[in-house]
Amino acid sequence: MRRMLIALLALAVLAPLTPARAGEPKFVLVTMDGVRWQEVFRGADPAIVNDKRFVNPDIKDDVVNPAYVTVHDRAAALMPFLHGKIAHDGVLIGNRDAGECASVANDMWFSYPGYNEILTGKPDPSIVENDKIWNKNVSFLEYLQHQPAFHGKVEMVGTWTLFPYIVNTQRTDLPVNAGFHGSYPTDVKTAREGLALLSRHDRVIYVAFGDSDEFAHAGDYAHYLAALERGDEYLREIWQRLQSDPFYKGQTTLFVSTDHGRGDKPIGYWRDHASQRYFDINPKSQPEYNGVGVPGSANVFMAALGPAVKREGAAAYRGGACAYSQQIAASALTALGLDWRVFATDIGEPLAFIDHE
């Protein structure tokens, strides 16, 4: 009996004083290219729907109106998961009608500068085109891929063919669009490959959709709306997958945003986006904008759900501070339990609704 007691005491001394680790934080970033805050928070715009230039009259009354316009809550009808689960249990900001501010910090207001800002944590004024140029800036994805705890556990998939250049796969072994095997990507393929990454138990996943921007530039408002609805359904499905897998459940923060917004008025401006600086550099690009750029296309939205999200922090962006895309990189690292300053000290600080503890 005495020997047993001594053995138990010895085990108690050797046992760790802290509880066993309850899992490792994970982070999933999803972006939808060129989504306006107006559709996110107001739903479909009846004025655009009624414009024959942007919605085929043959489908307006039978398809578009009953699905998106003549409904009780247009915003919730378009993006039910965003306005349901995420808004209720997480954070959804960028509603200018409610006095909320969310914006890009770069002064170009289109995709390459926007994605660079999201992934690296700061704007780069030298990026002035959507060209196939290898990005000299290091993304938080590349940084994590080089950390022993994350190596081989960071992947991304995106519809836009410039993403290998933006994250610079020439410099890093970060897998990008690996599942497409040379075929041209679409949002359907992007969604399929993004869900497949979950089965590999990556710790950090980035899924970037692009159909919303393509249809907007084409002036096809009905398909632009459908792209948003599909993106929202993807969010629901990925969250469901995360909560059904013990590897991810209770340990994963989901973050959603866009690389830039779009114009508002005049009515045709919803198709486009870019700042006056862009048109100063490219004066023949869109001369009809007459020296004002595309007003409003710097405005974005942000949403977050998961263990790193503290809902009360969103109040900082209601009539006060502005949330910037350059804060997403530090927010991701913070959600993963890391000190973002080790990555870089000259980037945007974590957003107020991401737990800094």
N, C-alpha and C positions, 0 to 999 in steps of 0.2 A: 504493500500500500504506500509506504514511504517513497519507494523508488518511483512509483507511478506519479505521485504528487510532484516529486522533483522533476520528472520528465515534462509534466504539464507546465510547470513554472518556467522551465527552460524554453519551451515552445512559445510561451507568452512573451518572454523577453526578446526572442528572435523575430516574432511576428511584426510586420510593419504597423506603425502607429496611425497611418492614413488608410481610408477604405480602398478597396480594390477599384481600379479604373473602370468607369462605367461606359467605355467606348470613346472613340475619337471623333471630334467634330468634322462634319462634312459640309460642302458648300456647292449649290447648284445655281448657276447664273443662266437666265434665259433672256434674250433680247428679241424684240420684234422691230424690224427696220422701219424707220420713218413713220411711226404711229403718232397721230395728233392727240393731244390731251383732250381735244373737244369730243372726239368719238369715245374715248375712254370714259369720260365723266358725263357727257351729255347723250351719248349714243348716236345713232344715225342722224344726220342733218337733213331735215325734210326739204330745205331749199335746194340742196345738192341733188337729192333724190328726184326732185321735180324738174331738174334741168336735163333736157334731152341730150345734152352733150356728154353727160356723165352716167346716166342710167337709161338703158334701152326701155322705151315706153312699153314694149311688149311684155317685159317681165316686172315692171314697176308695181302694178296693182296686184298681180297674181303671186309674186315672189317677194320682192323687196319690202313693200309696205307691210304685209302681214307678219313678216319675219322680224323687221327691225323698226318700223315707224309707228304703225297703229297698234301699239302695245302699251301696257300699263307703265312700264319703266324701261325706256329705250336703252339706257346704259346697262342695266342688268340683263336685258334681253340679248344684247350684243356680247357681253362678257360676264356671264353669270358666276363663274368661279372667282373672278377678280373682285366682284362686288359682293360675293357671298362669303366664302371661307376666308379669303385673304383679308378683305376689309373688316370682317368681324373679329378674326383672331390674330390678325397681323397688322400691317400698315399699308395704306394706299394713299399716295400724295401726288400733288401736281394739279389739283383742281383750281384753276385760276378763278372760277366763279365763287369759290369759297375762300379766296384770299391766300391760297397756298402757292408756294413758289418752288419749282424744280426746273433746272435749266442746264444746258451745256455751258462750260466755261470757255471753250474755244470760240474763235471769232470767224469760223467758216460755215458752220451749220450744215455739214453734209457728212457722209458716212466714214471715210477713212479717218478724218480728224476726230469724229465722234467715238469710233471704236478705239482709236489710240488713247483718247482721254479716259475712257472707261477702264481699259486694261492696264494702262501704265500709271494712272493717277494724276496726270497733268497734261494740259494742251501742248502741242508742238506747233508753233507758228510757221515752221518750214513746210508743213504738210498742207499743200494748197490744191491738190488734185486727187481724184480717185484713180491713181495709177498703180501699176504693178511694180512698186518700189519696195525693196526689203526694208522694213522698219528698223531704224537704228536704236529705237527705244526698247527697253526690256519690260515686258508685261508681268503682272503678278503671276500669271500662269507659268511663264518661263522660269521665274524666280522659284516657284514652288517645285517645279519639275527637277530643279537642281538640289533640292533639299532631301536628305536621306529618307525622312519620314513620308515624303510625298512622291519620290521618284517612281515613275511607272504607274502612278495613280492619278494623273492629271490628263484629261483629254478634252477636246472640243470638236464640235461638228457644226458647220454653218452652210447656209444656202449660197452665200456670196462667194465667188471664186477668188476674191482678193484676200480671204482670211489667212491663207498660208503666208502671204507677204506681211500682213498686219502683225501676226505673232512671230514672224520670221522663222519659219521652219528650216531655213538655210543655216541658221545659227544654233538651233536647239532641236532636240529629238522629240519635242512635244507632238503627239499625234493630232493631226487636223484632217477632218474629212476622210479618215482612213478607210471607212467602209464603202465609199463610193466607187473605188476601183476604176477611176478614170471616167465614169459616166457623169453627165451634167447633173448637178444637184437641184433638187426642188424641195419645197417645204415638207412634202410628204416623205421624201427620203431622209431629210434632216430629222424629222420627228422619229422616224423608224430607227435611225442610227443612234439618236440621242437616248432613246429608251433602251437600246441594246447596251449602251455604256453602263447602265445600272447593273446589268447581270455580271459585269466584270468587277464590280465593287470598287470603282474609282472613288477617291475621296473628294476630288474637285472636278466638276463637269460644267462645260459651257456649251449651250445650245443656242445658235443664232439663226433666227428665221428671217426671210427676205421678201416673201411674196407681197406683203403689205406695201412696201416701197415700189415694187415693180408695177403693181396694178394702179397705184396712185399716179405714178409718172405717166402711165398709159391713159389716164383719165377714166378708168373703169371703176366707178365708185361701188358698184354692187359686188365686184370681186374683191375690192379692198375691204369692204365690210366682212365678207366671208372669210378673208384671211385672218382678220381679227378674231372672229368667232372660232375658227380652227385653232388659233394660237391659245385662246382661253381654254378650249377643251383639252389641249395638250397639257396645260398647266394642271388641270384637274387630274388627268391621267398620271402625270409624273408624280404629283403629290400622293396619289393613291398608291402608286408603286413604292414610293419612299416609306410610307407608313405601314406597308405590308411586309417589309423586309427588315428583320432585326438589325442588320448591318447599318441601316439608315434611320430607322424609326427613332424619333426623339433626339437625334444627333445631327440633323441636317437642316440647314437654313436655305430656303429658296428665295432668290432675289430676281426681280423682273424689271426691265426698263427698255429704253429705246435709244438709238444713237443720235437722233435729232427729231424735231417736230416738223410741222409743215405750215404753210401760210394759211391765213384765215380770210381776210377780205382784201380786194374783191373776191367774189366767189370762186373764180378759177384758180386762185392762189393755193388752194388745198392740194393741187397736183405737185407743187414744187417746194423747194427749200434751198436756201443759200443766203449768205450774208452779203452786204454791200462790198466788203473787202474782196470776196470771190469775184464779183462782177467788175470791180476795179482792175483785178488782175486779168480777167477774161471779158473785156468790154463788149465783145460781139456775141457772147453766150446767150444773154437774155436781155436785149436792149429795151423790151417793153416794160421792164420794171422801173425804168426811168429814175435811176439813182437812189432807190430806197431798199434794194435787196428784196427779200421775201419776209416781211414782218411776221413775227410769231414763230418762225421755224427754229428758234433756239430753245423753245419750251418743250419739256419732256415730262414723263411721269415715272414714278418709281413705286414698287410694291415689294414687300418682304414678309415672309412667314417662316416661323421656326424658332428654335430655342435661343438664338442670339438676338431675337427681336424684342425690344421693349416698346410697347405701344405708346406709352406716354411721351416718348422722345419725338414723336411726329408733330407734337404741338409747336415745336420750335419753328416749323415751316408754315405756320398758319398766321399770316399777317406779320411775320418777323423775318427770320433768316431765310435764305434760299438754299435749297439742296442742289448740289452740283454733281454732274457725272464724274468729275475728277475725284469724288469722295468714295466711289464704289470700290476701287482697288483696296484702299485701306480698310474699308468696311468688310470686304471679303476676308482679308487676313485677320482682322479682329474677330470675326465670326468663327474662324478656325482656331482661335485661342493663341494667335501669334502676335508679336509686337511688330506692327506695321513699319515702325521707324527703322527696323533692321533692313527692310526692303529699300526704303528711301525716306529721307526726311523732308524733301521738297515737294511732296505731293499733298493732295487734299486730305484733311483729317477724316476719320470715320464719321459717318452720318449719326445724328443724335439718337436715332432709333435702333442703332446697333449696339449691343451690350459691350461696354468698354471695360468691364470688370476683368 
